[in-house]
Amino acid sequence: MVTSCSVHGAQRLSHSACKLTRRVISQGTHRVVPSWIEAGRVVLATMIVAGTIAVWESSGWARPSRSPAIATVAGNGSSPSASTAGPTGVPSTAAALGDPVAVAADGHGNVLIADTDNNVIRAVAGSNGVYYGQSMVAGDIYTIVGDGNAGFSGVTSPLTAAELNAPTAVAVDPQGDLAISDTGNGAVRLVAGVSGSRYGKIMTAGHIYTIAAGGTPGVVTDGGDANAAGFSSTDGIAFDPWGNVIVADTVNDNVSLLPQNSGTYYGRAVTPGFIYTLAGNGAVGFSGNRGPAPMAELSLQTLAGVATDAAGNLFLADGGNNVIWMIAASSGSFHGILVKTGYIYTVAGNGTAGFTGNKKPATAAELDGPQGVAVDQSGNLLIGDSNNNVIRLVPVAKGKYDGQRVKAGDIYTFAGNGLAGYRGDGGSAKRAELNAPAGVALGPSSHLLIADNGNDVIRAVIPRVPPGRHRLGLR
């Protein structure tokens, strides 16, 4: 039985929070971490209960409100002084992250982080249990892949003995496969969630495999052997609904598909073990809108986030051109536009760097170096508009999204006030300061996760809606 009324034995909570804390601690299902302390007193804490992120303020847990709140869920705001795998099994907000540029969440509610400068993938446990071969406590952070040394090794367990080199993206599919963009090695790595044959390899659960790499840098042959792919800088990574891995190469300015199994996707007949160009002809430029995606010119920069919707449509953050592209998985209508399978379309941004166009058509708006992109279960698009220090929203339908009236295809600021900084935890997400937000992802309970790169933290936007109501598309 818990008798202490403290957050990890360090800071005291109010009486009301203490009662709830004792109750949920006794159930063994949560971890409370302090996010904001004033005058030695916790005024904001984040609690992870069975994979659900909640926020406690002086007025109580998850106070209903019309606008979403923001909280830090990992990182202490300071980058480690030297590359290190960092402590494991400690409160997530006590850990130092090194240039976290991407974030994801698995089916157990664990938050996954590409901790780039530390050369590891880390996880914040969403609930008590055994994940990735480790016993975890909810709310604590663990290194799950990588030993902290920059290198290229590791096939069998344990995953923490493998070497990565500056991983910049991580994704997970429903069966638990973990795809890693191992940027410094110019490779795509995969941690098998289950045993079996896919991507042209026989895999054992819990082991790590290279599914694409090994070629001359700059040479990625469309339809060629994935083991001879010459990536220059693997970056954004995602699984599509069919289990194929999609990866962006920011130096080669293209996007490739690594098929899990044989089939036809995005208009291409594919075979596992081979690699296929989905978008980009390798030339830096801005052309090809509404044409075949492999013929388009892109200008991918530091981080080119990729994501797919439930229909398989692929979204790409093109930071050099200040737009978000969509590659259609099938012919039909998207936001009132007739689209063709395998063709590419701009869905946000007019190509000019800036910060204009809110509450107007997204394709007429200005973005500035967008790096991250995510799509919720209803198809609403969320963008890490990095140089503007905001997250922006393009709704798929007319209605309300977290208390904000929206129109399909228009663009709205969802989080961040445009100032580079690290303030606002516990308050309105739109009034908070972000600092060069990079990767974004849908996390536990469909909260939006943000890799707040300039602040070296992971933050979560937490909906505050009246009981019985839901966010648009987020049930």
Backbone hydrogen bonds, N-H to C=O, Kabsch-Sander energy under -0.5 kcal/mol:
donor,donor_aa,acceptor,acceptor_aa,energy
7,V,11,Q,-2.6
8,H,6,S,-0.8
10,A,7,V,-1.8
11,Q,7,V,-0.9
13,L,5,C,-1.3
18,C,14,S,-2.6
19,K,15,H,-2.0
20,L,16,S,-1.4
21,T,17,A,-2.8
22,R,18,C,-2.8
23,R,19,K,-1.9
24,V,20,L,-2.7
25,I,21,T,-2.6
26,S,22,R,-2.1
27,Q,23,R,-0.8
28,G,24,V,-0.5
28,G,25,I,-1.7
29,T,24,V,-1.3
31,R,48,I,-1.0
33,V,46,T,-2.9
35,S,44,L,-2.1
36,W,44,L,-1.7
38,E,41,R,-2.4
41,R,38,E,-2.3
42,V,12,R,-1.1
43,V,36,W,-2.1
43,V,41,R,-0.5
44,L,36,W,-1.4
45,A,56,W,-1.9
46,T,33,V,-3.0
47,M,54,A,-2.6
48,I,31,R,-2.0
49,V,47,M,-0.6
49,V,52,T,-2.6
50,A,29,T,-1.9
50,A,48,I,-0.6
51,G,126,G,-3.5
52,T,49,V,-1.9
53,I,51,G,-0.5
54,A,47,M,-2.9
56,W,45,A,-3.0
57,E,60,G,-2.1
58,S,43,V,-0.6
60,G,57,E,-2.3
62,A,55,V,-4.1
63,R,60,G,-0.6
69,A,462,I,-2.8
70,I,427,G,-1.2
71,A,460,A,-1.9
73,V,458,I,-2.8
74,A,458,I,-1.5
75,G,92,S,-2.6
76,N,95,A,-1.4
77,G,456,D,-0.8
89,G,141,I,-3.3
90,V,141,I,-0.9
92,S,139,G,-2.2
94,A,91,P,-2.0
95,A,91,P,-0.6
95,A,92,S,-0.8
97,L,95,A,-0.5
97,L,456,D,-0.6
99,D,97,L,-0.7
101,V,99,D,-0.5
101,V,114,A,-1.2
102,A,114,A,-0.6
104,A,112,L,-2.3
106,D,110,N,-2.0
109,G,106,D,-1.6
111,V,124,V,-2.2
112,L,104,A,-3.0
112,L,110,N,-0.5
113,I,122,R,-2.9
114,A,102,A,-2.2
115,D,113,I,-1.1
115,D,120,V,-1.8
116,T,99,D,-0.7
116,T,114,A,-1.4
117,D,98,G,-2.6
118,N,98,G,-0.6
118,N,115,D,-0.6
119,N,115,D,-0.5
119,N,116,T,-1.5
120,V,115,D,-1.6
121,I,145,V,-2.4
122,R,113,I,-2.3
123,A,142,Y,-2.8
124,V,111,V,-2.7
125,A,123,A,-0.6
125,A,140,D,-2.1
129,G,136,M,-2.0
131,Y,129,G,-0.6
131,Y,134,Q,-2.5
134,Q,131,Y,-1.9
136,M,129,G,-3.8
136,M,134,Q,-0.5
139,G,125,A,-2.9
140,D,137,V,-2.2
141,I,90,V,-2.6
142,Y,123,A,-2.4
144,I,121,I,-2.7
144,I,142,Y,-0.6
145,V,121,I,-1.6
146,G,159,L,-2.1
147,D,162,A,-1.2
148,G,119,N,-0.7
151,G,149,N,-0.6
151,G,164,L,-1.5
153,S,163,E,-0.9
161,A,158,P,-1.7
162,A,159,L,-1.4
163,E,153,S,-1.8
164,L,119,N,-0.5
164,L,149,N,-0.6
168,T,181,S,-1.9
169,A,181,S,-0.7
171,A,179,A,-2.2
173,D,177,D,-1.9
176,G,173,D,-2.2
178,L,191,V,-2.5
179,A,171,A,-2.5
179,A,177,D,-0.5
180,I,189,R,-2.8
181,S,169,A,-2.4
182,D,180,I,-1.1
182,D,187,A,-1.9
183,T,166,A,-0.5
183,T,181,S,-1.7
184,G,165,N,-2.9
185,N,165,N,-0.5
185,N,182,D,-1.0
186,G,182,D,-0.5
186,G,183,T,-1.5
187,A,182,D,-1.9
188,V,212,A,-2.4
189,R,180,I,-2.4
189,R,187,A,-0.5
190,L,209,Y,-3.1
191,V,178,L,-2.9
192,A,190,L,-0.6
192,A,207,H,-2.3
196,G,203,M,-2.3
198,R,201,K,-2.2
199,Y,260,Q,-1.8
201,K,198,R,-2.1
203,M,196,G,-3.4
203,M,201,K,-0.6
206,G,192,A,-3.3
207,H,204,T,-2.0
208,I,155,V,-1.8
209,Y,190,L,-2.4
211,I,188,V,-2.5
211,I,209,Y,-0.6
212,A,188,V,-1.1
213,A,226,A,-1.9
215,G,229,A,-1.8
218,G,230,G,-2.6
219,V,216,T,-2.3
220,V,218,G,-0.6
221,T,219,V,-0.5
222,D,220,V,-0.5
223,G,275,I,-2.9
224,G,221,T,-2.6
226,A,273,G,-2.4
228,A,225,D,-1.9
229,A,213,A,-0.8
229,A,226,A,-1.3
230,G,219,V,-2.1
231,F,186,G,-0.5
231,F,229,A,-1.0
235,D,248,A,-2.7
236,G,304,A,-0.5
238,A,246,I,-2.0
240,D,244,N,-2.2
243,G,240,D,-2.1
245,V,258,L,-2.4
246,I,238,A,-3.2
247,V,256,S,-2.2
248,A,236,G,-2.5
249,D,254,N,-2.8
250,T,233,S,-2.0
250,T,248,A,-0.6
253,D,249,D,-1.0
254,N,249,D,-1.4
255,V,279,A,-2.7
256,S,247,V,-2.9
257,L,276,Y,-3.0
258,L,245,V,-3.1
263,G,270,V,-1.6
265,Y,268,R,-2.6
268,R,265,Y,-2.3
270,V,263,G,-3.3
270,V,268,R,-0.5
274,F,271,T,-1.4
275,I,224,G,-2.4
276,Y,257,L,-1.9
278,L,255,V,-3.2
279,A,255,V,-1.6
280,G,293,A,-2.3
281,N,296,A,-1.9
282,G,253,D,-0.9
285,G,298,L,-1.6
287,S,297,E,-1.1
290,R,344,I,-3.2
291,G,288,G,-2.0
293,A,342,G,-2.6
295,M,292,P,-1.7
296,A,293,A,-1.5
297,E,287,S,-1.9
298,L,283,A,-0.8
305,G,303,L,-0.6
305,G,371,Q,-2.3
307,A,315,F,-1.8
309,D,313,N,-1.7
312,G,309,D,-1.8
314,L,327,I,-2.5
315,F,307,A,-3.4
316,L,325,W,-2.1
317,A,305,G,-2.5
318,D,316,L,-0.7
318,D,323,V,-2.5
319,G,317,A,-0.9
320,G,299,S,-1.9
322,N,318,D,-1.0
323,V,318,D,-1.7
324,I,348,A,-2.6
325,W,316,L,-2.5
326,M,345,Y,-2.7
327,I,314,L,-2.8
328,A,326,M,-0.6
328,A,343,Y,-2.1
332,G,339,V,-2.0
334,F,337,I,-2.7
337,I,334,F,-2.2
339,V,332,G,-3.1
342,G,328,A,-3.0
343,Y,340,K,-2.1
344,I,291,G,-2.5
345,Y,326,M,-2.4
347,V,324,I,-2.8
348,A,324,I,-1.2
349,G,362,A,-2.7
350,N,365,A,-1.4
351,G,322,N,-0.9
354,G,367,L,-1.2
359,K,411,I,-3.9
360,K,357,G,-1.6
362,A,409,G,-3.0
364,A,361,P,-1.7
365,A,362,A,-1.1
366,E,356,T,-1.7
367,L,352,T,-0.7
369,G,319,G,-0.5
371,Q,384,G,-2.6
372,G,384,G,-1.0
374,A,382,L,-2.3
376,D,380,N,-2.1
379,G,376,D,-1.7
381,L,394,V,-2.6
382,L,374,A,-2.9
383,I,392,R,-2.7
384,G,372,G,-2.5
385,D,383,I,-1.3
385,D,390,V,-1.7
386,S,369,G,-0.5
386,S,384,G,-1.7
387,N,368,D,-2.0
388,N,385,D,-0.8
389,N,385,D,-0.6
389,N,386,S,-1.4
390,V,385,D,-1.5
391,I,415,A,-3.0
392,R,383,I,-2.2
393,L,412,Y,-3.2
394,V,381,L,-2.9
399,G,406,V,-2.1
401,Y,404,Q,-2.5
404,Q,401,Y,-1.5
405,R,403,G,-0.5
406,V,399,G,-3.0
409,G,395,P,-2.5
410,D,407,K,-1.8
411,I,360,K,-2.0
412,Y,393,L,-2.1
414,F,391,I,-3.2
414,F,412,Y,-0.5
415,A,391,I,-1.7
416,G,429,A,-2.9
417,N,432,A,-1.9
418,G,389,N,-0.9
421,G,419,L,-0.6
421,G,434,L,-1.3
426,G,70,I,-3.4
427,G,424,G,-2.5
429,A,68,P,-2.6
431,R,428,S,-1.0
432,A,428,S,-0.6
432,A,429,A,-0.8
433,E,423,R,-2.6
434,L,419,L,-0.9
438,A,451,A,-2.8
439,G,101,V,-1.9
441,A,449,L,-1.9
443,G,441,A,-0.5
443,G,447,H,-4.0
446,S,443,G,-2.2
447,H,444,P,-2.1
448,L,461,V,-1.3
449,L,441,A,-3.6
449,L,447,H,-0.5
450,I,459,R,-3.0
451,A,439,G,-3.0
452,D,450,I,-1.3
452,D,457,V,-1.6
453,N,436,A,-0.6
453,N,451,A,-2.1
454,G,435,N,-2.8
455,N,435,N,-0.5
455,N,452,D,-1.2
456,D,452,D,-0.6
456,D,453,N,-1.1
457,V,452,D,-1.5
458,I,74,A,-2.7
459,R,450,I,-2.5
460,A,71,A,-3.0
461,V,448,L,-2.8
462,I,69,A,-2.8
462,I,460,A,-0.6
469,R,466,P,-2.0
471,R,474,L,-1.0
474,L,471,R,-1.3
475,R,473,G,-0.7
